[in-house]
Amino acid sequence: MKARLKLLSKGSIENLRKSIREGRAISGPLDLQILPTTRCNERCIFCPTQAVSIETREKFAPRWMREEADLNFGVFDRMVDDLYRLGGLKRIHITGGEPLLHKRIMAMIFLLRRGFPQAELALVTNGILLENFAAALASSGLDRISISVNAGTESSFQDQSGVSGSNLEKIRNGIKLIRKLRDQKSLAKPYLSLTAVLNRRNFREVEQLLRFGIDSGAEAVSYLALMDFPFPKEEPKGFALGEKEFQDFLNELAHWQPLAREKGIYLGFTGQPGHLGKLRAGNIYQKGRCYSGYSFAMVWPDGSVRPCCNCETVLGNLREQSFYRIWTSPAAQEIRERMLRISEQGPPGLCDCLECGYLFENQEFERLVGIK
């Protein structure tokens, strides 16, 4: 919530308003998502790289076809300098792939924390390697660690993650150790949050996941909406809930929320109830504009910079140009202005805007910016 408030602060909205009026980005992105690596030590059944066939990815989402890659640290270092020069950054998510597989991940975190002390800095991880990094992460200055655990039992975890072994126990031990080290130093952060992608394999496991969270020392358990891929013949895939199943899930959630409150842990669903647990949101962009490219940017491990996490559009590559040049280029501005026309012209080609994970922010920007 604090991160959202920073994104929607008076200064941020004024910068966004001025950028649109002047037809140029007067500052850097408000929100940045960084993928240090495409590598992962899990094979989750609902992950785009796993749940969608090679043929479909090749046709609709080439960004998922790239070979395994790690973001070059020198490129990353120069990017941080440019982001500092541009200003405006309020929120940073480090995700992946599994970011803890990058050999310079802690250097990246410390560099971001030093360069942007007021920005919300979050790490998204599957948690298998948390114990190895516990001491560094506990004192890193991260605001949040979000652990994508998806299950409350070892058998369910193995079923969804596609890997065997006692990994859920490793995750539990890692969370416990970070919480212990944090508490020993009387630190309020990093905030420890568990997430689960809602699907047919885990919607009846609310109690198990909550008790896992309580036992490990997590401070939140959040169910996330399932990406419901719009690709031919692949949409069902057996993961999405039916109407009755989703209502059963909501009932279970309501049943266990009193225990969560008693134990001081948040338990909830972050999606829109009307979408039955799926991220797909109908014709949402007939109702407002998209501010990505002004407000948001995403950096992939190959160095490519994108205005959105669901688009094939590339603004430029950090191996060839600086972030500053990419962000201030005429080509980037052309893409920004096209995104602002989304309600009239529809989504740009190969942009899956119906599964926007940035919907809340876009709606709030539309409400606050006030430029018609």
C-alpha positions as a printed Julia matrix, in Angstrom:
372×3 Matrix{Float64}:
   0.0     0.0     0.0
   2.84    2.42    0.82
   4.39    1.74   -2.59
   1.09    2.53   -4.3
   0.83    5.77   -2.33
   4.31    6.8    -3.51
   3.36    6.07   -7.11
   0.25    8.2    -6.7
   1.87   11.02   -4.75
   1.21   14.62   -5.73
   4.7    14.98   -7.21
   4.4    11.76   -9.24
   1.03   12.75  -10.68
   2.27   16.24  -11.53
   5.3    14.8   -13.35
   3.06   12.41  -15.26
   0.62   15.19  -16.15
   3.45   17.46  -17.33
   5.04   14.65  -19.38
   1.79   14.04  -21.25
   1.21   17.74  -21.89
   4.75   18.29  -23.16
   4.87   15.07  -25.18
   8.05   13.8   -23.54
   9.11   11.94  -20.42
  10.32   14.6   -17.99
  11.56   11.94  -15.56
  12.36    8.25  -15.51
   9.75    5.55  -14.85
   7.86    5.64  -11.57
   7.85    1.85  -11.44
  10.61   -0.48  -12.66
  10.6    -4.26  -12.94
  13.99   -5.93  -13.32
  14.55   -9.55  -14.37
  18.17  -10.4   -13.49
  17.88  -13.89  -15.02
  15.57  -16.12  -17.03
  16.91  -19.19  -15.22
  14.73  -20.9   -12.63
  15.04  -23.88  -10.3
  11.31  -24.66  -10.59
   9.04  -25.66  -13.48
   5.67  -24.35  -12.34
   2.67  -25.74  -14.17
   1.06  -22.31  -14.71
   4.23  -20.45  -15.73
   4.11  -19.01  -19.29
   7.3   -20.84  -20.23
   5.79  -24.14  -19.08
   2.0   -23.92  -19.57
   2.14  -22.72  -23.18
   3.52  -24.81  -26.04
   6.69  -23.87  -27.9
   4.68  -23.38  -31.1
   2.28  -20.93  -29.44
   5.07  -19.01  -27.71
   6.91  -18.73  -31.0
   3.84  -17.23  -32.65
   2.39  -15.02  -29.9
   5.12  -14.35  -27.33
   8.69  -14.58  -28.69
  10.01  -12.94  -25.49
   9.42  -16.29  -23.76
  11.46  -18.1   -26.4
  14.81  -16.54  -25.6
  17.71  -18.66  -24.43
  18.61  -18.62  -20.75
  20.37  -15.38  -19.92
  21.67  -13.31  -17.0
  21.65   -9.52  -16.95
  25.22   -8.26  -17.3
  26.27   -6.51  -14.1
  28.15   -3.75  -15.93
  25.03   -3.01  -17.98
  22.98   -3.02  -14.77
  25.41   -0.62  -13.04
  25.21    1.88  -15.9
  21.42    1.6   -15.92
  21.25    2.5   -12.22
  23.32    5.64  -12.92
  20.89    6.64  -15.68
  17.84    5.99  -13.49
  19.34    8.21  -10.81
  19.99   10.92  -13.4
  16.43   10.74  -14.74
  14.79   10.73  -11.3
  11.22    9.91  -10.37
  11.61    6.22   -9.43
   9.19    5.16   -6.66
   8.97    1.36   -6.85
  11.34   -1.4    -7.95
  10.55   -5.11   -8.26
  13.35   -7.63   -8.74
  11.83  -10.77  -10.2
  12.58  -13.44  -12.79
  13.2   -16.32  -13.44
  14.57  -16.96   -9.99
  16.61  -13.83   -9.11
  18.64  -15.57   -6.37
  20.3   -17.65   -9.11
  22.1   -14.53  -10.41
  25.65  -14.54   -9.03
  25.62  -10.76   -8.42
  22.1   -10.49   -7.01
  23.12   -9.09   -3.62
  25.34   -6.48   -5.27
  22.34   -5.48   -7.4
  20.09   -5.15   -4.34
  22.61   -3.1    -2.37
  23.28   -0.82   -5.38
  19.56   -0.18   -5.85
  19.03    0.45   -2.15
  21.91    2.93   -1.99
  20.86    4.72   -5.17
  17.15    4.95   -4.37
  16.73    5.01   -0.58
  13.15    6.34   -0.75
  11.87    3.89   -3.38
   9.94    0.75   -2.44
  12.35   -2.13   -3.18
  10.94   -5.66   -3.39
  12.36   -9.09   -4.22
  10.12  -11.77   -5.74
  11.52  -15.27   -5.22
  10.36  -18.86   -5.02
  12.24  -19.09   -1.72
  14.2   -22.31   -2.25
  17.53  -20.48   -1.81
  16.41  -18.06    0.92
  18.34  -19.83    3.67
  21.61  -19.37    1.74
  21.05  -15.6     1.5
  19.26  -15.03    4.82
  21.92  -12.95    6.59
  22.46  -10.63    3.61
  18.75  -10.26    2.84
  17.83   -9.5     6.46
  20.13   -6.47    6.46
  19.82   -5.5     2.79
  17.29   -2.7     3.22
  14.71   -4.49    1.08
  11.21   -3.33    1.91
   9.57   -6.6     0.97
  10.38  -10.18    0.08
   7.54  -11.88   -1.75
   7.82  -15.67   -1.71
   5.91  -17.5    -4.44
   5.2   -20.68   -2.53
   1.77  -21.61   -4.02
   1.2   -24.54   -1.65
   0.98  -25.43    2.02
   2.02  -29.08    1.77
   5.07  -30.75    0.26
   3.05  -32.97   -2.08
   1.06  -30.01   -3.44
   4.26  -27.98   -3.78
   5.9   -30.72   -5.81
   2.78  -31.08   -7.96
   2.72  -27.37   -8.83
   6.45  -26.56   -8.93
   7.52  -29.56  -10.98
  10.5   -30.27   -8.73
  10.99  -32.94   -6.09
  12.72  -32.95   -2.72
  12.04  -31.19    0.58
  11.9   -27.74   -0.95
   8.93  -26.51    1.05
  10.9   -27.2     4.21
  13.85  -25.26    2.76
  11.52  -22.32    2.13
  10.1   -22.52    5.66
  13.61  -22.55    7.17
  14.7   -19.61    5.02
  11.74  -17.47    6.05
  12.22  -18.37    9.71
  15.89  -17.46    9.6
  15.3   -14.09    7.92
  12.56  -13.3    10.44
  14.85  -14.3    13.33
  17.77  -12.2    12.08
  15.5    -9.24   11.35
  13.9    -9.4    14.79
  17.28   -9.72   16.52
  18.26   -6.38   15.0
  14.84   -4.83   15.75
  14.28   -4.17   12.05
  10.8    -3.6    10.66
  11.71   -4.89    7.21
  11.93   -6.75    4.94
   8.21   -7.5     5.16
   7.75  -11.22    4.46
   4.84  -12.13    2.23
   3.73  -15.48    0.81
   1.92  -15.62   -2.51
  -0.03  -18.36   -4.24
  -1.3   -18.29   -7.82
  -4.92  -19.39   -7.45
  -5.62  -22.56   -9.43
  -7.37  -25.92   -9.24
  -4.43  -27.54   -7.48
  -4.44  -25.21   -4.45
  -7.84  -23.52   -4.06
  -8.83  -25.94   -1.28
  -5.57  -25.44    0.65
  -6.26  -22.12    2.36
  -5.84  -23.6     5.85
  -2.59  -25.38    4.99
  -1.05  -22.31    3.38
  -2.13  -20.08    6.26
  -0.66  -22.45    8.85
   2.56  -22.62    6.81
   2.68  -18.84    6.9
   2.05  -18.67   10.65
   4.67  -21.31   11.39
   7.34  -19.77    9.16
   6.89  -16.24   10.5
   5.48  -14.68    7.33
   3.34  -11.56    7.69
   0.98  -12.05    4.76
  -0.56  -14.77    2.61
  -1.98  -13.45   -0.66
  -3.66  -15.42   -3.4
  -2.99  -13.98   -6.86
  -5.17  -14.16   -9.96
  -4.24  -16.8   -12.52
  -2.98  -15.68  -15.93
  -5.56  -17.16  -18.29
  -3.67  -17.37  -21.54
  -5.68  -16.31  -24.61
  -3.89  -18.69  -26.94
  -5.77  -21.07  -29.28
  -6.73  -24.47  -27.82
  -4.7   -23.86  -24.66
  -6.87  -21.63  -22.54
  -8.49  -24.26  -20.27
  -5.32  -26.2   -19.38
  -7.12  -27.47  -16.3
  -5.91  -24.66  -14.02
  -8.69  -22.05  -14.01
 -11.52  -22.35  -11.45
 -15.16  -22.68  -12.34
 -17.77  -20.43  -10.76
 -18.64  -22.85   -7.95
 -14.98  -23.62   -7.24
 -14.17  -19.94   -6.98
 -17.07  -19.38   -4.58
 -15.87  -22.35   -2.5
 -12.46  -20.7    -2.36
 -13.92  -17.38   -1.21
 -15.88  -19.2     1.5
 -12.72  -20.94    2.7
 -10.88  -17.62    2.71
 -13.6   -16.0     4.82
 -13.62  -18.99    7.2
  -9.89  -18.72    7.96
  -9.49  -14.94    8.03
 -10.45  -14.67   11.74
  -7.57  -17.01   12.63
  -5.26  -14.96   10.42
  -6.27  -11.75   12.2
  -5.78  -13.43   15.58
  -2.24  -14.46   14.58
  -1.43  -11.03   13.1
  -1.04  -12.23    9.52
  -2.85  -10.89    6.46
  -4.87  -13.42    4.43
  -6.63  -12.4     1.23
  -7.14  -12.48   -2.53
  -5.7    -9.62   -4.58
  -7.71  -10.16   -7.76
 -11.1    -8.92   -8.89
 -13.83  -11.3    -7.57
 -15.95  -10.75  -10.68
 -13.26  -12.4   -12.84
 -13.53  -15.76  -10.99
  -9.89  -15.89   -9.93
  -8.45  -15.09  -13.35
  -6.41  -12.07  -14.35
  -8.36  -11.65  -17.57
 -10.4    -8.47  -17.29
 -12.62   -8.21  -20.38
 -12.56   -5.05  -22.47
 -10.97   -2.92  -19.75
  -9.0    -0.76  -22.16
 -12.08    0.54  -23.86
 -12.6     2.4   -20.59
  -9.29    4.18  -20.02
  -5.75    4.84  -21.15
  -2.51    2.98  -20.5
   0.3     4.99  -18.92
   3.06    2.39  -19.29
   6.12    3.83  -20.97
   5.66    6.93  -18.81
   4.95    5.26  -15.48
   6.4     1.78  -15.98
   9.35    0.02  -17.57
  10.66   -3.53  -17.56
  14.25   -4.69  -18.06
  14.87   -8.22  -19.34
  18.04  -10.28  -18.76
  19.09   -9.83  -22.4
  19.19   -6.06  -21.83
  15.95   -5.25  -23.64
  13.79   -2.48  -22.17
  10.0    -2.77  -22.53
   7.14   -0.41  -21.63
   5.08   -3.32  -20.29
   5.46   -6.9   -19.09
   2.79   -8.21  -21.49
   4.01   -6.64  -24.75
   6.49   -7.68  -27.41
   7.36   -4.02  -28.01
  11.01   -3.22  -27.23
  12.12    0.37  -26.58
  15.8    -0.49  -26.98
  18.6    -2.67  -25.62
  21.0    -1.67  -22.84
  23.84   -3.54  -24.52
  23.59   -1.08  -27.4
  22.34    2.15  -25.78
  22.17    3.7   -22.36
  18.86    3.62  -20.49
  18.83    7.41  -20.69
  19.02    7.39  -24.5
  16.43    4.64  -24.77
  13.99    6.37  -22.39
  14.29    9.79  -24.04
  14.29    8.57  -27.67
  11.63    9.57  -30.26
  10.82    5.87  -30.7
  10.0     5.5   -27.0
   7.82    8.6   -27.13
   5.94    7.25  -30.13
   5.15    4.07  -28.17
   4.01    6.07  -25.12
   1.6     8.1   -27.2
   0.27    4.94  -28.85
  -0.42    3.44  -25.41
  -2.38    6.55  -24.42
  -4.65    5.97  -27.43
  -5.46    2.41  -26.41
  -9.11    3.11  -25.6
  -9.71    4.42  -29.14
  -7.4     2.17  -31.15
  -7.27   -0.97  -29.01
  -4.12   -2.7   -27.72
  -0.99   -2.53  -29.89
  -0.13   -5.69  -31.79
   1.09   -8.58  -29.64
   0.14   -6.86  -26.39
  -2.02   -8.99  -24.11
  -3.67   -6.04  -22.37
  -6.61   -8.16  -21.24
  -4.32   -9.68  -18.61
  -2.88   -6.43  -17.31
  -1.3    -6.72  -13.88
  -1.06   -2.93  -13.76
  -4.8    -2.29  -13.94
  -5.2    -0.63  -10.53
  -2.37    1.82  -11.17
  -3.63    2.73  -14.65
  -7.13    3.36  -13.34
  -5.78    5.58  -10.57
  -3.55    7.5   -12.98
  -6.56    8.05  -15.23
  -8.54    9.37  -12.29
  -5.82   11.65  -10.94
  -4.05   12.97  -14.03
  -7.21   14.57  -15.37
  -6.1    15.14  -18.97
  -8.75   14.17  -21.5
